[in-house]
Amino acid sequence: NIHELQRRIMPLSDKNLRVVKAFHSKKYIFLEDFEAIGNEKTAYIITPKSILVVPLVVHDKAIGTISMSATTKKLNLCKRDIEMVLTFTEQVANALNNSALYLKLNNREKEISRALGELEKLQKVSNLVNRTLDLDEVFNVIVEELRKLYDFEAFALLLVNEATNTYKMRKFYTDMPMANTLLEDYHGEFLLDSEEGGRIASSILENQVYYFDDVRLKDINNSVNRKTVEKLGLRSVLIIPIEISGKVTGAINIINFSSSLNFSESDINSIKRFTAQIAQALHNSKLYEEINEQKRLLEEKDQFITFELKMAEKVQQSILSNDYSNIEDAEIFIKYEPMQMVGGDFYDITRISNNHLRVFIADMTGHGIQASLMTMLLKAEYEKLKKSIIASYELLRELNKSYIEHYSHLNVFFTAFIIDIYLSRNKIVYSSSGHHEIFLVKHNQKKIELLKSAGRLIGAIPDADFQQNDIVFEKGDKLVLFTDRMYEQFNTYNEIFGEERLYRYIQENTQLPAKELHHSVYNELKNFIGEAEINDDLLLITIDFK
């Protein structure tokens, strides 16, 4: 009878029961003569003679009751007796409450200890994910750490192939040889939107966790799932989708064959956190693959551009004058170093007649491929005019008109300087279109004459006018021509070389032979720049009048 009573459930909503009344009222009930009550509803198996029901109250909250009954004779309890019982039940209530608190604290300590253990493992995995792109290594460590926590028998990683709308087993772990043999049929691709995808496909498509702690064939409707469970002898299955940036890209599958896995909600959330690390590793791996692919494409593109630049360099070199070695009365030295493989500086040296040498230099706005293409257009326009017009200022005027007529829409301008050298008369006639002055180094006087002439940039104004000036030279004099980028170079301290420094250096070395002066000027500039890179094209021409 006692065992039967222990198994009975008495709802707290049934207020006709004495124990329920005592519980809700938090007051004891003593019935010395219970039989006198009549047929009142009772929780007792045997009708007692007397009963005493005392609520167990802790901090004004009822947590239960203690019932005492006499079945053979009536209880004669005085007030003192009841007070002693109440004192006893108060101690019982406190003991029960303390026991519940202890269990709660103990469980809490276990939870904290488990959480700290999980955090340590997650930190280990996270550090690994951040320092390696080896997905196999990350997978193995995660499986190892999860097995320490949950001791499952198999773990699978399945990834989606968007191109074919399928998923495939990418990794599988088990230490059961039997499982490896059984899973041989499951290494192919499975369609996501068909029955063959099974529960894994559902998890991926619905972004839903599926957990079956005790798999039963009779409860499985999907024929593929039923066949899989029957063949593999699955007892427990946990499927968690892998989500990267809001997109499901696969799933993990934890399996047990020999026994059921009893995962709590807390356990599943813990496994989700480890799954997030797999997602991060996959994300990093995918990024690495994308970066490598971009790198490969960039290298291919760079190789193509380099090849094209080399071709452009050859083309540009071919349009620059190189047939000036047979000039008897003058020796010419040229140093051209574009910032890139091609540049926007242009020069042309042409013998108009036996005693007439025409030197033309130009500096396009900008540099690189665009500027080099413009030099080719300039070459075409200049070639049409250079021998047909004698006066240098007229040549600049016609070049300006033609350039604006054909290329004004390109919005590219350039400076230019034309020097006509009449060797038999020792005379230089020159004109400029916005170009800075050039240097005539007087050998005997050890000074520099600055040759400058007013004029607008080519391409700026359709009806621009240009001036023409002249000067006499002597044998031993040297003409130094350059574009402004020659002195607009910076060193590593962000100091500019400057025109004044260039002028001063040449003035201090007027006595040097032309070839030596030419190379020393270039070397002085390079020494000044040091480890800094040139920031624009360099053009330096030195002409020695023998």
C-alpha positions as CSV (number, residue, x, y, z in Angstrom):
1,N,0.0,0.0,0.0
2,I,2.8,2.4,0.8
3,H,4.4,1.7,-2.6
4,E,1.1,2.3,-4.3
5,L,0.7,5.6,-2.4
6,Q,4.3,6.7,-3.5
7,R,3.3,6.2,-7.1
8,R,0.2,8.3,-6.9
9,I,0.1,11.8,-8.4
10,M,-1.9,14.4,-6.6
11,P,-2.5,17.5,-8.6
12,L,-2.2,20.8,-6.8
13,S,-5.3,22.0,-8.6
14,D,-7.5,19.4,-6.6
15,K,-8.2,21.6,-3.6
16,N,-10.6,19.0,-2.1
17,L,-7.5,17.1,-0.9
18,R,-6.3,18.0,2.6
19,V,-2.6,17.9,1.5
20,V,-3.4,20.4,-1.3
21,K,-5.4,22.6,1.1
22,A,-2.4,22.7,3.6
23,F,0.1,23.3,0.7
24,H,-1.8,26.3,-0.6
25,S,-2.8,27.8,2.7
26,K,0.7,27.2,4.2
27,K,-1.2,26.2,7.5
28,Y,-1.3,22.8,9.2
29,I,-4.5,20.8,9.4
30,F,-5.1,18.5,12.4
31,L,-8.2,16.2,12.4
32,E,-8.2,14.2,15.6
33,D,-11.4,12.4,14.6
34,F,-11.2,11.9,10.9
35,E,-14.0,9.3,10.8
36,A,-16.4,11.9,12.0
37,I,-15.9,13.9,8.8
38,G,-17.8,11.4,6.8
39,N,-17.1,10.5,3.1
40,E,-14.9,13.4,2.3
41,K,-12.4,12.9,-0.5
42,T,-9.0,11.6,0.8
43,A,-5.6,10.8,-0.5
44,Y,-5.2,7.9,1.8
45,I,-5.4,4.3,0.8
46,I,-6.7,3.3,4.3
47,T,-9.0,5.6,6.1
48,P,-7.1,6.9,9.2
49,K,-8.5,7.6,12.7
50,S,-6.6,10.9,12.9
51,I,-4.4,13.0,10.5
52,L,-1.9,15.9,10.8
53,V,-0.9,17.6,7.6
54,V,1.9,20.2,7.9
55,P,3.1,22.3,5.0
56,L,6.9,22.6,4.4
57,V,7.5,26.3,4.0
58,V,10.8,28.0,3.2
59,H,11.0,31.8,2.8
60,D,7.2,32.0,2.8
61,K,7.1,29.5,-0.1
62,A,5.5,26.0,0.2
63,I,7.7,23.3,-1.2
64,G,5.7,20.3,0.0
65,T,3.8,18.7,2.9
66,I,4.4,16.2,5.6
67,S,1.3,14.0,6.5
68,M,1.1,11.9,9.7
69,S,-1.8,9.6,10.3
70,A,-3.0,7.1,12.9
71,T,-5.0,4.1,11.6
72,T,-5.6,2.1,14.8
73,K,-6.4,4.8,17.4
74,K,-6.9,8.5,17.6
75,L,-4.1,10.9,18.1
76,N,-4.3,13.0,21.2
77,L,-2.0,15.9,20.3
78,C,-1.8,18.9,22.5
79,K,-0.6,22.3,21.4
80,R,2.9,21.7,22.6
81,D,3.0,18.4,20.6
82,I,2.0,20.2,17.5
83,E,4.5,22.9,18.0
84,M,7.2,20.3,18.3
85,V,6.1,18.7,15.0
86,L,6.1,22.1,13.4
87,T,9.6,22.7,14.6
88,F,10.7,19.4,13.2
89,T,9.0,20.0,9.8
90,E,10.7,23.5,9.7
91,Q,14.0,21.7,10.0
92,V,13.0,19.2,7.3
93,A,11.9,22.1,5.0
94,N,15.2,23.8,5.5
95,A,17.2,20.6,4.9
96,L,15.2,19.9,1.7
97,N,15.8,23.5,0.5
98,N,19.5,23.3,1.3
99,S,19.7,20.0,-0.5
100,A,18.0,21.4,-3.6
101,L,20.3,24.4,-3.5
102,Y,23.3,22.2,-3.2
103,L,22.2,20.1,-6.1
104,K,21.5,23.3,-8.1
105,L,24.9,24.7,-7.3
106,N,26.6,21.4,-8.0
107,N,25.0,21.2,-11.3
108,R,25.9,24.8,-12.0
109,E,29.5,24.1,-11.1
110,K,29.5,21.2,-13.5
111,E,27.9,23.4,-16.2
112,I,30.6,26.1,-15.6
113,S,33.3,23.5,-15.7
114,R,32.0,22.0,-18.8
115,A,31.6,25.5,-20.4
116,L,35.2,26.4,-19.5
117,G,36.3,23.1,-21.0
118,E,34.4,23.8,-24.2
119,L,35.7,27.3,-24.3
120,E,39.3,26.0,-24.0
121,K,38.7,23.6,-26.8
122,L,37.0,26.2,-29.0
123,Q,39.9,28.6,-28.4
124,K,42.3,25.9,-29.5
125,V,40.3,25.3,-32.7
126,S,39.9,29.0,-33.3
127,N,43.6,29.6,-33.0
128,L,44.2,26.8,-35.5
129,V,41.6,28.2,-37.9
130,N,43.3,31.6,-37.8
131,R,46.8,30.2,-38.5
132,T,46.2,27.5,-41.1
133,L,44.3,27.0,-44.3
134,D,44.6,23.2,-44.1
135,L,41.0,22.1,-43.8
136,D,42.0,18.5,-43.1
137,E,44.0,19.6,-40.0
138,V,41.1,21.7,-38.7
139,F,38.6,18.9,-39.3
140,N,40.7,16.4,-37.5
141,V,41.2,18.6,-34.5
142,I,37.5,19.5,-34.2
143,V,36.5,15.8,-34.4
144,E,39.1,15.0,-31.8
145,E,37.8,17.6,-29.4
146,L,34.2,16.8,-30.0
147,R,34.8,13.1,-29.4
148,K,36.4,13.9,-26.0
149,L,33.2,15.7,-25.1
150,Y,30.5,13.3,-26.6
151,D,32.2,10.0,-27.6
152,F,30.3,9.4,-30.8
153,E,31.3,6.7,-33.3
154,A,31.3,8.6,-36.7
155,F,31.5,12.1,-38.0
156,A,30.9,13.3,-41.6
157,L,31.4,16.6,-43.3
158,L,29.2,17.2,-46.4
159,L,29.6,20.1,-48.8
160,V,27.3,21.6,-51.4
161,N,28.2,21.9,-55.1
162,E,26.1,24.8,-56.3
163,A,26.8,24.1,-59.9
164,T,25.2,20.7,-59.8
165,N,22.8,21.4,-57.0
166,T,24.2,18.4,-55.1
167,Y,26.0,17.6,-51.9
168,K,29.0,15.2,-51.4
169,M,30.7,13.7,-48.4
170,R,34.0,15.6,-48.2
171,K,35.4,14.2,-44.9
172,F,34.5,11.1,-42.8
173,Y,35.8,9.9,-39.5
174,T,35.3,6.7,-37.7
175,D,37.4,4.1,-35.9
176,M,35.0,1.4,-36.7
177,P,36.2,-0.7,-39.8
178,M,32.7,-1.9,-40.3
179,A,31.4,1.6,-40.9
180,N,34.0,2.4,-43.5
181,T,32.9,-0.7,-45.5
182,L,29.2,0.2,-45.2
183,L,29.8,3.8,-46.3
184,E,31.5,2.9,-49.6
185,D,28.1,3.5,-51.4
186,Y,27.8,7.0,-49.9
187,H,30.9,8.8,-51.4
188,G,29.1,10.0,-54.5
189,E,27.0,13.1,-55.1
190,F,23.4,13.4,-54.0
191,L,20.8,15.7,-55.4
192,L,19.5,18.3,-53.0
193,D,16.0,18.5,-54.3
194,S,15.2,14.9,-54.7
195,E,14.3,12.0,-52.4
196,E,17.9,10.6,-52.7
197,G,19.2,13.6,-50.8
198,G,17.5,12.2,-47.6
199,R,17.5,14.0,-44.3
200,I,20.8,15.7,-45.0
201,A,19.4,17.5,-48.0
202,S,16.4,18.6,-45.9
203,S,18.8,20.0,-43.3
204,I,20.7,22.0,-45.9
205,L,17.7,23.3,-47.8
206,E,15.7,24.2,-44.7
207,N,18.8,25.3,-42.6
208,Q,17.4,23.1,-39.9
209,V,19.0,20.9,-37.2
210,Y,17.8,17.3,-37.1
211,Y,18.4,15.1,-34.1
212,F,17.2,11.5,-33.7
213,D,18.3,10.0,-30.4
214,D,16.7,6.6,-31.0
215,V,16.2,5.9,-34.7
216,R,13.3,3.5,-35.5
217,L,12.6,2.1,-39.0
218,K,8.9,2.2,-38.5
219,D,9.0,6.0,-38.0
220,I,10.9,6.7,-41.3
221,N,8.8,7.5,-44.4
222,N,11.6,8.5,-46.8
223,S,12.8,5.3,-48.6
224,V,16.4,6.6,-48.9
225,N,16.6,7.3,-45.2
226,R,15.0,4.0,-44.4
227,K,17.5,2.1,-46.6
228,T,20.4,4.0,-45.1
229,V,19.4,3.3,-41.5
230,E,18.7,-0.3,-42.3
231,K,22.0,-0.9,-44.1
232,L,24.2,1.0,-41.6
233,G,22.3,0.0,-38.5
234,L,22.1,3.6,-37.3
235,R,20.9,4.2,-33.7
236,S,21.4,8.0,-33.3
237,V,21.9,10.8,-35.9
238,L,22.6,14.5,-35.5
239,I,22.7,16.8,-38.6
240,I,23.7,20.4,-38.3
241,P,23.8,22.7,-41.3
242,I,26.9,24.8,-42.0
243,E,26.2,28.4,-42.6
244,I,28.6,30.9,-44.1
245,S,27.6,34.6,-44.5
246,G,23.9,33.7,-44.3
247,K,24.2,30.9,-46.9
248,V,24.1,27.1,-46.1
249,T,27.1,25.5,-47.8
250,G,26.9,22.0,-46.2
251,A,26.3,20.0,-43.1
252,I,27.9,17.9,-40.4
253,N,26.6,14.5,-39.5
254,I,27.3,12.8,-36.2
255,I,26.4,9.1,-36.1
256,N,26.2,6.3,-33.6
257,F,25.8,2.7,-34.5
258,S,26.0,0.7,-31.3
259,S,24.0,2.8,-28.9
260,S,21.9,5.9,-28.6
261,L,23.4,9.4,-28.2
262,N,21.7,11.4,-25.5
263,F,22.3,15.0,-26.5
264,S,20.7,17.8,-24.5
265,E,19.8,21.1,-26.0
266,S,22.9,22.5,-24.4
267,D,25.0,19.7,-26.1
268,I,23.6,20.5,-29.5
269,N,24.3,24.2,-29.0
270,S,27.8,23.3,-28.1
271,I,28.3,21.2,-31.2
272,K,26.8,24.1,-33.2
273,R,29.6,26.3,-31.9
274,F,32.2,23.8,-33.1
275,T,30.4,23.7,-36.4
276,A,30.7,27.4,-36.7
277,Q,34.5,26.9,-36.6
278,I,34.3,24.5,-39.5
279,A,32.3,27.1,-41.3
280,Q,35.0,29.7,-40.7
281,A,37.7,27.3,-41.8
282,L,35.7,26.6,-45.0
283,H,35.3,30.3,-45.5
284,N,39.0,30.9,-45.1
285,S,39.8,28.1,-47.4
286,K,37.4,29.4,-50.0
287,L,38.8,32.9,-49.7
288,Y,42.3,31.5,-50.1
289,E,41.3,29.7,-53.3
290,E,39.6,32.8,-54.6
291,I,42.7,34.9,-53.8
292,N,45.0,32.3,-55.4
293,E,42.7,32.3,-58.5
294,Q,42.8,36.1,-58.6
295,K,46.5,36.0,-58.1
296,R,46.8,33.6,-61.0
297,L,44.7,35.7,-63.2
298,L,46.6,38.8,-62.2
299,E,49.9,37.1,-63.0
300,E,48.6,36.1,-66.4
301,K,47.3,39.6,-67.0
302,D,50.6,41.0,-65.8
303,Q,52.5,38.7,-68.1
304,F,50.3,39.8,-71.0
305,I,50.6,43.5,-70.1
306,T,54.4,43.1,-69.7
307,F,54.6,41.6,-73.1
308,E,52.4,44.3,-74.6
309,L,54.6,47.0,-72.8
310,K,57.7,45.4,-74.2
311,M,56.2,45.6,-77.7
312,A,55.1,49.2,-77.0
313,E,58.6,50.0,-75.8
314,K,60.1,48.6,-79.0
315,V,57.6,50.6,-81.0
316,Q,58.4,53.8,-79.1
317,Q,62.1,53.3,-79.3
318,S,61.7,52.9,-83.1
319,I,60.1,56.3,-83.4
320,L,62.9,58.1,-81.4
321,S,65.9,59.3,-83.5
322,N,68.9,57.1,-83.4
323,D,70.7,58.1,-86.6
324,Y,72.9,60.9,-85.5
325,S,76.3,59.3,-85.3
326,N,77.4,60.5,-88.7
327,I,77.2,64.2,-87.8
328,E,80.8,65.5,-88.2
329,D,80.6,68.9,-86.4
330,A,78.6,67.8,-83.4
331,E,78.6,64.9,-81.0
332,I,75.2,63.9,-79.4
333,F,74.6,62.0,-76.1
334,I,71.1,60.9,-75.1
335,K,69.7,59.4,-71.9
336,Y,66.1,58.5,-71.9
337,E,64.6,56.6,-68.9
338,P,60.8,56.4,-68.8
339,M,59.1,56.0,-65.5
340,Q,57.6,52.8,-66.8
341,M,58.6,50.8,-69.8
342,V,57.2,53.5,-72.0
343,G,56.8,57.2,-71.4
344,G,55.6,60.6,-72.5
345,D,58.9,62.3,-73.5
346,F,59.7,62.5,-77.2
347,Y,62.7,63.7,-79.1
348,D,63.7,63.8,-82.8
349,I,67.1,64.8,-84.3
350,T,67.0,65.4,-88.1
351,R,69.6,66.7,-90.6
352,I,67.6,69.1,-92.7
353,S,70.7,69.8,-94.9
354,N,74.5,69.4,-94.7
355,N,74.8,72.3,-92.3
356,H,71.3,72.4,-90.7
357,L,70.5,70.1,-87.8
358,R,67.0,70.3,-86.3
359,V,66.5,69.1,-82.7
360,F,63.0,68.7,-81.3
361,I,62.0,67.6,-77.8
362,A,58.5,67.4,-76.3
363,D,57.0,66.5,-72.9
364,M,53.4,65.1,-72.8
365,T,51.2,65.6,-69.8
366,G,51.1,62.4,-67.8
367,H,53.2,59.3,-68.2
368,G,53.0,55.6,-69.0
369,I,51.0,54.0,-71.8
370,Q,48.6,56.9,-72.4
371,A,51.4,59.4,-72.8
372,S,53.5,57.0,-74.9
373,L,50.5,56.6,-77.3
374,M,50.3,60.4,-77.6
375,T,54.0,60.6,-78.5
376,M,53.2,58.3,-81.5
377,L,50.5,60.6,-82.6
378,L,52.9,63.6,-82.2
379,K,55.5,61.7,-84.2
380,A,53.0,61.3,-87.1
381,E,52.1,65.0,-87.0
382,Y,55.7,66.2,-86.6
383,E,57.0,64.0,-89.5
384,K,54.6,65.7,-91.9
385,L,56.0,69.2,-91.0
386,K,59.6,69.0,-89.9
387,K,61.3,69.3,-93.3
388,S,58.7,71.4,-95.1
389,I,58.8,74.4,-92.7
390,I,62.1,76.2,-92.1
391,A,61.2,78.7,-89.4
392,S,61.0,77.1,-86.0
393,Y,58.1,79.3,-84.7
394,E,56.1,78.6,-87.9
395,L,56.6,74.9,-87.4
396,L,55.3,75.1,-83.9
397,R,52.3,77.1,-85.0
398,E,51.4,74.6,-87.7
399,L,52.0,71.7,-85.4
400,N,49.6,73.3,-82.8
401,K,46.9,73.8,-85.5
402,S,47.2,70.2,-86.8
403,Y,47.3,68.7,-83.3
404,I,44.2,70.6,-82.2
405,E,42.3,69.7,-85.4
406,H,42.9,66.0,-85.0
407,Y,43.3,65.4,-81.2
408,S,41.7,68.2,-79.2
409,H,39.0,65.8,-78.0
410,L,41.7,63.8,-76.1
411,N,42.4,66.8,-73.8
412,V,46.2,66.1,-73.7
413,F,48.7,68.9,-74.1
414,F,52.5,69.0,-74.4
415,T,55.4,71.4,-74.2
416,A,58.0,71.4,-77.0
417,F,61.3,73.1,-77.9
418,I,62.7,73.3,-81.4
419,I,66.4,74.1,-82.0
420,D,67.8,74.7,-85.4
421,I,71.6,74.4,-85.4
422,Y,73.4,75.9,-88.3
423,L,76.8,74.3,-88.1
424,S,78.7,76.3,-90.7
425,R,77.5,79.6,-89.2
426,N,77.8,78.6,-85.5
427,K,74.3,79.8,-85.0
428,I,71.3,78.5,-83.0
429,V,67.7,79.5,-83.8
430,Y,65.1,78.2,-81.4
431,S,61.4,78.4,-80.4
432,S,59.5,77.1,-77.4
433,S,55.9,76.1,-76.7
434,G,55.7,76.3,-72.9
435,H,58.9,74.4,-72.4
436,H,61.4,75.5,-69.8
437,E,64.7,77.0,-70.8
438,I,67.7,74.9,-72.0
439,F,71.3,75.4,-71.2
440,L,74.1,76.5,-73.6
441,V,77.3,75.8,-71.7
442,K,80.0,78.3,-72.8
443,H,83.3,76.5,-72.7
444,N,85.7,79.5,-72.8
445,Q,83.7,81.7,-70.5
446,K,82.7,79.0,-68.0
447,K,79.2,80.1,-67.8
448,I,75.7,79.1,-68.9
449,E,73.4,80.9,-71.3
450,L,69.7,80.2,-70.7
451,L,67.8,79.8,-73.9
452,K,64.2,80.6,-73.4
453,S,61.4,81.7,-75.7
454,A,57.7,82.5,-75.0
455,G,54.9,80.3,-76.3
456,R,51.8,78.4,-75.2
457,L,51.5,74.6,-74.7
458,I,50.7,72.7,-77.9
459,G,47.0,71.8,-77.9
460,A,45.9,74.7,-75.6
461,I,44.9,77.5,-77.9
462,P,44.1,77.1,-81.7
463,D,45.6,80.5,-82.8
464,A,48.6,80.6,-80.5
465,D,51.6,82.6,-81.6
466,F,55.2,81.6,-81.0
467,Q,58.5,83.5,-80.9
468,Q,61.8,82.8,-82.4
469,N,65.2,83.7,-80.9
470,D,68.8,83.0,-81.9
471,I,72.3,82.9,-80.4
472,V,75.8,82.2,-81.5
473,F,77.8,79.3,-80.2
474,E,81.5,78.4,-80.4
475,K,83.5,75.2,-80.8
476,G,83.7,73.5,-77.4
477,D,80.3,74.8,-76.3
478,K,77.8,72.3,-75.1
479,L,74.0,72.4,-75.4
480,V,72.1,70.6,-72.6
481,L,68.4,69.9,-73.2
482,F,66.0,68.2,-70.8
483,T,62.4,67.9,-69.9
484,D,61.3,69.4,-66.6
485,R,60.9,65.9,-65.0
486,M,64.7,65.9,-64.9
487,Y,64.8,68.2,-62.0
488,E,61.4,67.4,-60.5
489,Q,62.6,64.2,-58.8
490,F,62.5,63.5,-55.0
491,N,64.7,61.6,-52.7
492,T,63.7,59.5,-49.7
493,Y,63.5,62.6,-47.5
494,N,60.9,64.1,-49.9
495,E,63.5,66.8,-51.0
496,I,63.3,67.9,-54.7
497,F,66.4,67.9,-56.9
498,G,65.3,71.2,-58.4
499,E,66.3,73.3,-61.4
500,E,68.6,75.5,-59.3
501,R,70.6,72.4,-58.1
502,L,70.9,71.2,-61.7
503,Y,72.0,74.6,-62.9
504,R,74.6,74.9,-60.2
505,Y,76.1,71.5,-60.8
506,I,76.5,72.1,-64.5
507,Q,78.0,75.5,-63.9
508,E,80.5,74.0,-61.5
509,N,81.5,71.5,-64.2
510,T,81.5,73.5,-67.4
511,Q,85.1,72.4,-68.1
512,L,84.2,68.7,-68.4
513,P,84.0,67.1,-71.9
514,A,80.5,66.8,-73.2
515,K,80.3,63.0,-72.7
516,E,81.7,63.2,-69.2
517,L,79.4,66.1,-68.3
518,H,76.4,64.2,-69.7
519,H,77.0,61.1,-67.6
520,S,78.0,63.0,-64.4
521,V,74.8,65.1,-64.5
522,Y,72.7,61.9,-64.7
523,N,74.8,60.2,-62.0
524,E,74.4,63.3,-59.7
525,L,70.6,63.0,-60.1
526,K,70.6,59.3,-59.4
527,N,72.8,59.8,-56.3
528,F,70.5,62.4,-55.0
529,I,67.4,60.2,-55.5
530,G,69.1,57.3,-53.7
531,E,66.8,54.4,-53.0
532,A,63.7,56.4,-54.1
533,E,62.1,55.5,-57.4
534,I,61.9,58.0,-60.2
535,N,58.5,59.7,-60.2
536,D,58.4,60.5,-63.9
537,D,60.1,60.2,-67.2
538,L,63.7,61.4,-67.6
539,L,65.2,62.9,-70.8
540,L,68.7,64.4,-71.0
541,I,70.4,65.3,-74.3
542,T,73.8,66.8,-74.5
543,I,75.3,68.1,-77.8
544,D,79.0,68.9,-78.1
545,F,80.0,71.4,-80.8
546,K,83.4,70.1,-81.9
